């Protein structure tokens, strides 16, 4: 460990020298920075900014870019010409890392198309398909705090990588003998080489045109009072343009958060799932009398929504907004006679079952996937290939949704537009979104969900998370909060075990996930996060009192000590 630290101290870029010198006597800090290289999975890699192999920096960015370059090189000259689209969010070093990536690709003779300005992850997904590129990269850490950044890779279909593609990149990364000798190009040399083209307006126009095709009711009155915040991120330009061209003109932007700033100075955690992120939007909403508050995260793939509730604002959960949007889309298509007979809705196994109940009531097929939007995109690609189903909607509880197949990852921009349209339509009908939600509960049942995230940092944290999952497997509870466990689904083994010992095969890819189904249809799901040092427990209740949540949470905390 000390040898690796000493090598970095001697050979790393000069910008990291003082940082490395400052930890000279801090053994734990050195160990945390060098015990591994930032893991690269099907979602790419994400980590703390800083010096070390377990940090995001110029050297680890060059390393993963080299792995991608060698993988593309192996596909032949045609793939190199098709090239890679590169986007970036507003975080510290995002733009610099984007050009660094293009510089590594150029050394291999691979063409790149890089956005002139920060743009959302979903627009990158769109651009890969639009430009017929062989891959895409976006430099982002999504909704993580300011200390993080990351490198996400997309395949030629605009979706996050398949495991096979990711494994090939990792193998090439591991074959790099010296991380400090990865060849790159400076920005000026890169742009002069002809191997890097800056793009912007053409992609913006095409993406916006695709957004407009999603609008369901173009002739309704759209006098809706909206507050929007991009939380200092990349969503401002496409979201504001989309709303305005869709006919929404009474829009108030939170100006303090319209500034693209990787320090996220007005929020400690730029995540629209958190109420604190809505603080300034709520203040502005109260001043202007807004009916709808919209917030996108730094790379604009997640959307948070708050609606007026008497004299205050209520944040909708991802499950609630997903269910409402699904019902709105399906009921509108049915009314217009455009609901296909082979329609399908795709959701993850930790997403509320309310959406499934809604879809089935319209005769729409429900398909469950593992957690991660790449699995939803995988189903979309299958539909496109086989024609078995028509994709109508996909969503996950963590504020990610998709209604159009021109993007293959969650898209906060398109969902901001659809949410505004839905709110305007129901306003014309004399209903608030909360009244609509209550009506859906009355029709389909009281579905309520909660997420418990336990954080365990560093190497010891990883071991602790592993121990929790192992203990759950070896000592699976027979009862939770007084409710009998009737089915245990172990996605790591691919086996579901019923209370009587009967076993059934789970027809999904293997993953370190456990799901416990209770006697009333409620459920608890446990999984390690793929991007954060957390063990996550998802709880879904049906027609149960909220006090059950507290019982389950106490049992989870006791088990996880």
C-alpha positions as CSV (number, residue, x, y, z in Angstrom):
1,X,0.0,0.0,0.0
2,X,2.8,2.4,0.9
3,X,4.6,1.6,-2.3
4,X,1.6,2.6,-4.4
5,X,1.2,5.8,-2.4
6,X,4.9,6.6,-2.9
7,X,4.6,6.0,-6.6
8,X,1.7,8.4,-6.9
9,X,3.5,11.0,-4.8
10,X,6.4,10.8,-7.2
11,X,4.6,10.4,-10.6
12,X,1.0,11.8,-10.4
13,X,0.1,15.1,-12.1
14,X,1.4,18.0,-10.1
15,X,-2.1,19.2,-9.2
16,X,-2.3,16.2,-6.8
17,X,1.1,16.6,-5.1
18,X,0.0,18.8,-2.2
19,X,-3.1,16.7,-1.6
20,X,-0.9,13.6,-1.4
21,X,1.6,15.2,0.8
22,X,-1.1,16.3,3.2
23,X,-2.0,12.7,4.0
24,X,1.6,11.5,4.6
25,X,1.0,10.4,8.2
26,X,-2.7,9.4,7.8
27,X,-2.5,5.6,7.3
28,X,-6.3,5.1,7.1
29,X,-6.7,7.8,4.5
30,X,-3.9,6.3,2.4
31,X,-5.4,2.9,2.7
32,X,-8.9,4.2,1.6
33,X,-7.4,5.9,-1.4
34,X,-5.3,3.0,-2.6
35,X,-6.9,-0.3,-1.5
36,X,-8.7,-0.6,-4.9
37,X,-9.2,1.1,-8.2
38,X,-12.6,2.8,-8.4
39,X,-14.9,-0.1,-9.4
40,X,-16.2,-0.1,-13.0
41,X,-19.6,-1.9,-13.5
42,X,-22.4,-1.8,-16.0
43,X,-23.2,1.7,-14.7
44,X,-19.6,2.9,-15.2
45,X,-17.7,4.2,-12.2
46,X,-18.4,6.8,-9.6
47,X,-16.4,8.0,-6.6
48,X,-14.9,10.8,-4.6
49,X,-12.7,13.4,-6.4
50,X,-9.1,13.3,-5.4
51,X,-5.7,11.6,-5.7
52,X,-5.4,7.8,-5.6
53,X,-6.6,4.8,-7.4
54,X,-9.8,4.8,-5.4
55,X,-10.7,8.3,-6.5
56,X,-11.9,10.1,-9.6
57,X,-9.0,12.0,-11.1
58,X,-7.2,12.6,-14.4
59,X,-5.3,9.3,-14.1
60,X,-8.4,7.1,-13.4
61,X,-10.3,8.9,-16.1
62,X,-7.6,8.2,-18.6
63,X,-7.5,4.6,-17.4
64,X,-11.2,3.9,-18.1
65,X,-11.0,5.9,-21.3
66,X,-8.1,3.7,-22.4
67,X,-10.2,0.6,-21.6
68,X,-13.1,2.0,-23.7
69,X,-10.7,2.9,-26.5
70,X,-9.2,-0.6,-26.7
71,X,-12.6,-2.2,-26.7
72,X,-13.7,0.0,-29.6
73,X,-10.4,-0.6,-31.4
74,X,-11.2,-4.3,-31.2
75,X,-14.4,-3.7,-33.1
76,X,-12.5,-2.5,-36.2
77,X,-12.1,0.7,-38.2
78,X,-15.8,1.2,-38.8
79,X,-16.4,1.5,-35.1
80,X,-13.6,4.0,-34.7
81,X,-15.1,6.2,-37.5
82,X,-18.6,6.0,-36.0
83,X,-17.0,7.3,-32.8
84,X,-18.1,8.2,-29.3
85,X,-20.5,11.0,-28.1
86,X,-19.3,12.7,-24.9
87,X,-21.4,14.8,-22.5
88,X,-20.8,16.2,-19.1
89,X,-22.7,17.7,-16.2
90,X,-21.8,20.8,-14.1
91,X,-19.6,19.2,-11.5
92,X,-16.0,20.1,-10.7
93,X,-13.7,18.8,-13.5
94,X,-16.6,17.4,-15.6
95,X,-15.8,19.4,-18.7
96,X,-12.0,18.8,-18.2
97,X,-12.5,15.0,-17.8
98,X,-14.7,15.0,-20.9
99,X,-12.0,16.5,-23.1
100,X,-9.4,14.2,-21.4
101,X,-11.6,11.3,-22.5
102,X,-11.7,12.5,-26.0
103,X,-7.9,13.0,-25.9
104,X,-7.4,9.3,-25.0
105,X,-9.8,8.2,-27.7
106,X,-8.0,10.3,-30.3
107,X,-4.7,8.7,-29.6
108,X,-6.3,5.5,-30.8
109,X,-7.7,7.2,-33.9
110,X,-11.3,7.2,-32.6
111,X,-13.6,10.0,-33.5
112,X,-15.5,11.8,-30.7
113,X,-18.4,14.3,-30.6
114,X,-18.3,16.4,-27.5
115,X,-21.0,18.8,-26.3
116,X,-19.9,22.4,-26.3
117,X,-21.9,23.0,-23.1
118,X,-23.1,20.9,-20.2
119,X,-26.1,18.8,-21.2
120,X,-28.3,16.1,-19.5
121,X,-27.5,12.4,-19.5
122,X,-30.7,11.6,-21.4
123,X,-29.7,14.0,-24.2
124,X,-26.4,12.0,-24.4
125,X,-28.4,8.8,-24.7
126,X,-30.5,10.4,-27.5
127,X,-27.4,11.8,-29.3
128,X,-25.7,8.4,-29.4
129,X,-28.6,7.0,-31.5
130,X,-29.1,10.2,-33.5
131,X,-25.4,10.4,-34.6
132,X,-25.2,6.6,-35.1
133,X,-22.2,6.5,-32.7
134,X,-20.7,3.3,-31.4
135,X,-20.8,4.5,-27.8
136,X,-21.4,7.4,-25.5
137,X,-19.8,8.7,-22.3
138,X,-21.2,11.2,-19.8
139,X,-19.0,12.6,-17.0
140,X,-21.4,12.8,-14.0
141,X,-22.1,11.6,-10.5
142,X,-25.8,12.1,-11.0
143,X,-27.3,13.3,-7.7
144,X,-24.3,12.6,-5.4
145,X,-22.8,15.4,-3.3
146,X,-20.3,17.9,-4.7
147,X,-17.3,15.8,-3.7
148,X,-18.1,13.1,-6.3
149,X,-17.8,12.6,-10.0
150,X,-18.0,9.7,-12.4
151,X,-17.8,8.2,-15.8
152,X,-20.8,6.5,-17.4
153,X,-20.6,4.6,-20.6
154,X,-23.5,3.9,-23.1
155,X,-23.7,1.4,-25.9
156,X,-24.7,2.1,-29.5
157,X,-28.4,1.6,-28.6
158,X,-28.1,4.6,-26.2
159,X,-28.5,2.4,-23.1
160,X,-26.1,1.8,-20.3
161,X,-23.6,-1.0,-21.0
162,X,-24.4,-4.6,-21.1
163,X,-22.4,-6.7,-18.6
164,X,-20.4,-8.2,-21.4
165,X,-19.4,-4.8,-22.8
166,X,-18.5,-3.6,-19.3
167,X,-16.4,-6.8,-18.6
168,X,-14.4,-6.1,-21.8
169,X,-13.6,-2.6,-20.7
170,X,-12.5,-3.8,-17.3
171,X,-10.3,-6.5,-18.8
172,X,-8.6,-3.8,-21.0
173,X,-8.2,-1.5,-18.0
174,X,-6.5,-4.3,-16.1
175,X,-4.1,-4.9,-18.9
176,X,-2.8,-1.4,-18.7
177,X,0.7,-1.8,-17.1
178,X,1.3,1.8,-16.1
179,X,-1.6,4.2,-15.3
180,X,0.8,7.1,-15.7
181,X,1.7,6.2,-19.2
182,X,-1.8,6.3,-20.8
183,X,-1.5,8.5,-23.9
184,X,-3.8,11.5,-24.2
185,X,-4.0,14.8,-26.1
186,X,-4.3,18.3,-24.9
187,X,-7.5,20.2,-25.8
188,X,-5.9,22.4,-28.5
189,X,-4.1,19.5,-30.2
190,X,-7.3,17.5,-29.9
191,X,-9.5,20.0,-31.6
192,X,-6.9,20.6,-34.3
193,X,-6.6,16.9,-35.0
194,X,-9.9,16.5,-36.7
195,X,-10.7,13.6,-34.4
196,X,-13.0,15.6,-32.1
197,X,-16.1,17.6,-33.2
198,X,-17.9,19.9,-30.9
199,X,-21.7,19.6,-31.1
200,X,-24.7,21.4,-29.6
201,X,-27.4,23.2,-31.6
202,X,-28.2,20.4,-34.0
203,X,-28.6,17.9,-31.1
204,X,-30.6,20.3,-29.0
205,X,-33.1,20.9,-31.9
206,X,-33.5,17.2,-32.6
207,X,-33.9,16.3,-29.0
208,X,-36.5,19.0,-28.4
209,X,-38.4,17.9,-31.5
210,X,-38.6,14.4,-30.0
211,X,-39.8,15.8,-26.7
212,X,-42.7,17.6,-28.5
213,X,-43.8,14.3,-30.0
214,X,-44.6,13.0,-26.5
215,X,-47.2,15.6,-25.7
216,X,-50.6,14.0,-25.4
217,X,-53.1,16.9,-25.3
218,X,-51.7,19.8,-27.3
219,X,-54.9,21.8,-27.3
220,X,-55.6,22.1,-23.6
221,X,-55.3,25.4,-21.6
222,X,-51.8,25.5,-20.2
223,X,-52.1,28.5,-17.8
224,X,-50.3,26.6,-15.1
225,X,-48.1,28.5,-12.6
226,X,-44.8,26.5,-12.5
227,X,-41.6,26.9,-10.5
228,X,-38.5,25.1,-11.9
229,X,-35.1,24.5,-10.5
230,X,-32.2,22.7,-12.2
231,X,-30.3,22.6,-8.8
232,X,-27.2,24.1,-10.4
233,X,-27.2,21.3,-13.0
234,X,-27.4,20.7,-16.7
235,X,-31.2,20.6,-17.0
236,X,-31.9,24.3,-17.4
237,X,-31.6,24.8,-21.1
238,X,-33.6,21.8,-22.5
239,X,-36.2,21.8,-19.7
240,X,-37.0,25.5,-20.0
241,X,-37.1,25.3,-23.8
242,X,-39.3,22.2,-23.8
243,X,-41.8,23.7,-21.4
244,X,-42.0,26.9,-23.3
245,X,-42.4,25.3,-26.7
246,X,-45.0,22.9,-25.3
247,X,-47.1,26.0,-24.4
248,X,-46.2,26.7,-20.8
249,X,-45.3,30.3,-20.4
250,X,-46.0,31.0,-16.7
251,X,-42.6,29.6,-15.6
252,X,-40.5,30.9,-12.7
253,X,-36.9,29.7,-12.5
254,X,-35.1,29.6,-9.2
255,X,-32.4,32.0,-10.3
256,X,-29.9,31.2,-7.5
257,X,-30.0,27.6,-8.7
258,X,-29.9,28.4,-12.4
259,X,-26.2,29.1,-12.0
260,X,-24.2,26.1,-13.2
261,X,-21.9,25.5,-10.3
262,X,-20.3,22.2,-9.2
263,X,-20.1,23.3,-5.6
264,X,-23.9,23.3,-5.5
265,X,-23.7,26.3,-3.1
266,X,-27.4,26.4,-2.2
267,X,-27.9,22.7,-1.4
268,X,-25.8,20.2,0.5
269,X,-27.2,17.3,-1.5
270,X,-28.5,18.1,-5.0
271,X,-31.0,15.3,-5.0
272,X,-34.6,16.1,-5.9
273,X,-35.7,13.1,-3.8
274,X,-34.8,15.2,-0.7
275,X,-37.1,17.8,0.6
276,X,-34.2,20.1,1.5
277,X,-33.3,20.4,-2.2
278,X,-36.7,22.1,-2.7
279,X,-36.1,24.8,-0.1
280,X,-35.6,27.7,-2.5
281,X,-38.2,26.4,-5.0
282,X,-40.8,26.3,-2.2
283,X,-39.9,29.9,-1.1
284,X,-40.3,31.1,-4.7
285,X,-43.5,29.1,-5.1
286,X,-45.0,30.7,-2.1
287,X,-44.1,34.2,-3.4
288,X,-45.6,33.6,-6.9
289,X,-48.4,31.3,-6.0
290,X,-47.1,28.4,-8.0
291,X,-49.2,25.3,-8.4
292,X,-46.4,22.9,-9.5
293,X,-42.7,22.8,-8.5
294,X,-40.2,20.8,-10.6
295,X,-36.6,20.0,-9.8
296,X,-34.0,18.1,-11.9
297,X,-30.8,16.7,-10.5
298,X,-27.3,17.8,-11.8
299,X,-27.4,15.5,-14.9
300,X,-31.2,15.8,-15.3
301,X,-32.1,12.2,-15.3
302,X,-34.1,12.4,-12.1
303,X,-37.2,14.6,-11.6
304,X,-38.7,15.7,-8.2
305,X,-42.2,17.2,-8.1
306,X,-44.0,19.1,-5.4
307,X,-47.6,20.2,-5.6
308,X,-49.7,22.7,-3.6
309,X,-51.4,21.2,-0.5
310,X,-53.5,23.9,1.1
311,X,-51.1,26.6,2.3
312,X,-47.9,24.5,1.8
313,X,-46.3,22.1,-0.7
314,X,-46.2,18.3,-0.7
315,X,-43.5,16.4,-2.4
316,X,-44.6,13.4,-4.4
317,X,-42.6,10.2,-4.2
318,X,-41.2,8.5,-7.2
319,X,-43.8,5.8,-6.9
320,X,-46.7,8.3,-6.6
321,X,-45.6,10.3,-9.6
322,X,-44.9,7.2,-11.6
323,X,-48.4,5.8,-10.9
324,X,-50.1,9.0,-11.8
325,X,-48.2,9.5,-15.0
326,X,-48.9,5.9,-16.0
327,X,-52.6,6.3,-15.4
328,X,-52.7,9.6,-17.2
329,X,-50.9,8.2,-20.3
330,X,-53.0,5.1,-20.5
331,X,-56.3,6.8,-19.9
332,X,-55.5,9.5,-22.5
333,X,-54.4,6.9,-25.1
334,X,-57.5,4.9,-24.4
335,X,-59.7,8.0,-24.8
336,X,-57.9,8.8,-28.1
337,X,-58.1,5.3,-29.4
338,X,-54.3,5.1,-29.5
339,X,-53.7,2.5,-26.8
340,X,-52.0,-0.5,-28.5
341,X,-53.2,-4.0,-27.9
342,X,-49.7,-5.2,-27.2
343,X,-48.7,-2.3,-24.9
344,X,-46.2,-2.9,-22.0
345,X,-45.1,-1.1,-18.9
346,X,-41.7,-1.9,-17.4
347,X,-40.7,-1.4,-13.8
348,X,-38.1,-2.6,-11.4
349,X,-38.6,-5.1,-8.6
350,X,-38.3,-2.5,-5.9
351,X,-40.9,-0.2,-7.5
352,X,-44.5,0.0,-6.1
353,X,-46.9,-2.6,-7.3
354,X,-49.5,0.1,-7.7
355,X,-48.3,0.8,-11.2
356,X,-48.7,-2.9,-12.0
357,X,-52.3,-2.8,-10.8
358,X,-53.0,0.3,-13.0
359,X,-51.4,-1.2,-16.1
360,X,-53.3,-4.5,-15.7
361,X,-56.6,-2.6,-15.4
362,X,-56.0,-1.2,-18.9
363,X,-54.9,-4.6,-20.3
364,X,-51.3,-3.5,-20.5
365,X,-48.6,-6.1,-19.9
366,X,-46.4,-5.6,-16.8
367,X,-42.7,-6.6,-17.0
368,X,-40.4,-6.5,-13.9
369,X,-36.7,-6.0,-14.1
370,X,-33.8,-5.8,-11.7
371,X,-32.9,-2.4,-10.2
372,X,-31.3,-0.1,-12.7
373,X,-32.7,1.6,-15.7
374,X,-30.4,-0.3,-18.0
375,X,-32.6,-3.3,-17.5
376,X,-35.7,-1.3,-18.5
377,X,-33.8,-0.2,-21.6
378,X,-32.9,-3.8,-22.3
379,X,-36.6,-4.6,-22.5
380,X,-37.2,-1.7,-24.8
381,X,-34.5,-3.0,-27.2
382,X,-36.1,-6.5,-27.0
383,X,-39.5,-5.0,-28.0
384,X,-37.9,-3.1,-30.9
385,X,-36.3,-6.3,-32.1
386,X,-39.2,-8.7,-31.7
387,X,-42.3,-6.5,-32.0
388,X,-43.8,-8.5,-29.1
389,X,-44.8,-5.4,-27.2
390,X,-45.1,-1.6,-27.7
391,X,-43.2,0.3,-25.0
392,X,-45.6,2.7,-23.2
393,X,-43.9,3.7,-19.9
394,X,-41.0,2.7,-17.7
395,X,-40.1,3.8,-14.2
396,X,-38.3,3.1,-10.9
397,X,-39.0,4.3,-7.4
398,X,-35.9,6.5,-7.3
399,X,-37.4,9.3,-9.4
400,X,-36.5,7.9,-12.8
401,X,-39.1,7.7,-15.6
402,X,-39.3,7.3,-19.4
403,X,-42.2,7.7,-21.8
404,X,-40.5,7.9,-25.2
405,X,-38.2,5.3,-26.8
406,X,-35.9,7.9,-28.4
407,X,-34.0,7.9,-25.1
408,X,-32.8,4.7,-23.4
409,X,-32.2,6.0,-19.9
410,X,-34.4,7.8,-17.4
411,X,-35.2,11.3,-18.6
412,X,-36.2,14.1,-16.2
413,X,-36.7,16.6,-19.1
414,X,-39.4,14.7,-20.9
415,X,-41.1,13.8,-17.6
416,X,-41.1,17.5,-16.5
417,X,-43.1,18.3,-19.7
418,X,-45.5,15.4,-19.2
419,X,-46.0,16.2,-15.5
420,X,-46.8,19.8,-16.4
421,X,-49.3,18.7,-19.1
422,X,-50.9,16.2,-16.7
423,X,-51.3,18.9,-14.0
424,X,-52.7,21.4,-16.5
425,X,-55.2,18.8,-17.8
426,X,-56.5,18.0,-14.4
427,X,-56.6,21.7,-13.5
428,X,-58.9,22.2,-16.5
429,X,-61.0,19.3,-15.0
430,X,-61.2,21.1,-11.7
431,X,-58.9,18.6,-9.9
432,X,-55.6,19.0,-8.1
433,X,-52.9,16.3,-8.5
434,X,-53.4,15.3,-4.9
435,X,-57.1,14.8,-5.5
436,X,-56.2,12.6,-8.5
437,X,-53.8,10.6,-6.3
438,X,-56.4,10.0,-3.7
439,X,-58.8,8.8,-6.3
440,X,-56.3,6.3,-7.5
441,X,-55.8,5.1,-4.0
442,X,-59.5,4.7,-3.7
443,X,-59.7,2.7,-6.9
444,X,-56.5,0.6,-6.7
445,X,-55.7,0.3,-3.0
446,X,-53.5,2.1,-0.5
447,X,-49.9,1.5,-1.7
448,X,-47.2,3.1,0.4
449,X,-43.5,2.7,0.2
450,X,-40.4,3.7,2.2
451,X,-36.7,3.4,1.7
452,X,-34.1,2.8,4.5
453,X,-30.5,3.4,3.5
454,X,-27.7,2.4,5.9
455,X,-24.4,3.9,5.0
456,X,-21.1,2.0,5.6
457,X,-18.0,3.8,4.3
458,X,-14.7,2.4,3.1
459,X,-13.3,-1.1,3.0
460,X,-14.8,-2.1,6.4
461,X,-18.1,-0.8,5.2
462,X,-18.1,-3.0,2.1
463,X,-17.4,-6.0,4.4
464,X,-20.2,-5.0,6.7
465,X,-22.7,-4.8,3.8
466,X,-21.6,-8.2,2.6
467,X,-22.1,-9.6,6.1
468,X,-25.6,-8.2,6.3
469,X,-26.6,-9.8,3.0
470,X,-25.0,-13.1,4.0
471,X,-26.8,-13.1,7.4
472,X,-30.1,-12.4,5.7
473,X,-29.6,-15.4,3.4
474,X,-28.5,-17.8,6.1
475,X,-31.0,-16.6,8.7
476,X,-34.0,-15.5,6.6
477,X,-36.8,-14.2,8.9
478,X,-40.0,-16.3,9.0
479,X,-42.0,-13.3,10.1
480,X,-41.6,-9.5,9.8
481,X,-43.5,-7.0,11.9
482,X,-46.0,-9.7,12.8
483,X,-46.7,-10.7,9.2
484,X,-45.7,-14.1,7.9
485,X,-43.1,-14.4,5.2
486,X,-44.7,-16.4,2.4
487,X,-41.9,-16.2,-0.2
488,X,-38.2,-15.4,-0.3
489,X,-36.7,-14.4,-3.6
490,X,-33.0,-14.7,-3.8
491,X,-31.8,-13.1,-7.1
492,X,-28.2,-14.1,-6.4
493,X,-29.1,-17.8,-6.7
494,X,-32.1,-17.2,-9.0
495,X,-34.4,-19.2,-6.6
496,X,-37.6,-18.2,-4.9
497,X,-38.5,-20.3,-1.8
498,X,-42.0,-20.5,-0.6
499,X,-43.0,-21.0,3.1
500,X,-43.6,-24.7,2.5
501,X,-40.1,-25.2,1.2
502,X,-41.2,-25.3,-2.5
503,X,-38.7,-23.7,-4.8
504,X,-39.3,-21.8,-8.1
505,X,-36.9,-20.4,-10.6
506,X,-36.6,-16.6,-11.0
507,X,-36.3,-15.6,-14.7
508,X,-34.1,-12.6,-14.2
509,X,-30.3,-12.1,-14.3
510,X,-28.3,-12.9,-11.1
511,X,-27.9,-10.1,-8.7
512,X,-27.2,-9.6,-5.0
513,X,-30.8,-8.9,-4.0
514,X,-33.2,-10.5,-1.5
515,X,-36.9,-9.9,-1.5
516,X,-39.3,-11.0,1.2
517,X,-43.0,-11.3,0.3
518,X,-45.4,-11.1,3.2
519,X,-48.8,-12.7,3.6
520,X,-50.8,-9.7,2.6
521,X,-48.8,-8.9,-0.5
522,X,-46.6,-6.3,1.2
523,X,-42.8,-6.8,0.7
524,X,-39.3,-5.9,1.9
525,X,-36.3,-5.9,-0.5
526,X,-32.6,-5.7,0.5
527,X,-29.7,-4.8,-1.9
528,X,-26.3,-3.2,-1.7
529,X,-26.2,0.1,-3.7
530,X,-24.3,-0.2,-7.0
531,X,-23.0,3.4,-6.8
532,X,-22.9,4.4,-3.1
533,X,-21.5,2.8,0.1
534,X,-25.0,1.8,1.3
535,X,-27.2,-1.2,2.0
536,X,-30.7,-0.3,0.9
537,X,-34.0,-1.7,2.3
538,X,-37.1,-1.1,0.3
539,X,-40.5,-1.5,1.9
540,X,-43.8,-1.7,0.1
541,X,-47.1,-1.9,2.1
542,X,-50.6,-2.6,0.8
543,X,-53.6,-1.4,2.8
544,X,-51.5,-1.3,6.0
545,X,-51.3,1.2,8.8
546,X,-48.1,3.4,8.6
547,X,-47.1,2.1,12.1
548,X,-45.9,-1.1,10.3
549,X,-43.1,0.9,8.7
550,X,-41.7,1.7,12.2
551,X,-41.9,-1.9,13.2
552,X,-40.1,-3.0,10.1
553,X,-37.4,-0.3,10.4
554,X,-36.7,-1.3,14.0
555,X,-36.2,-4.9,12.9
556,X,-33.9,-3.9,10.1
557,X,-31.7,-1.7,12.3
558,X,-31.5,-4.5,14.9
559,X,-30.5,-7.0,12.3
560,X,-27.9,-4.7,10.8
561,X,-26.0,-4.0,14.0
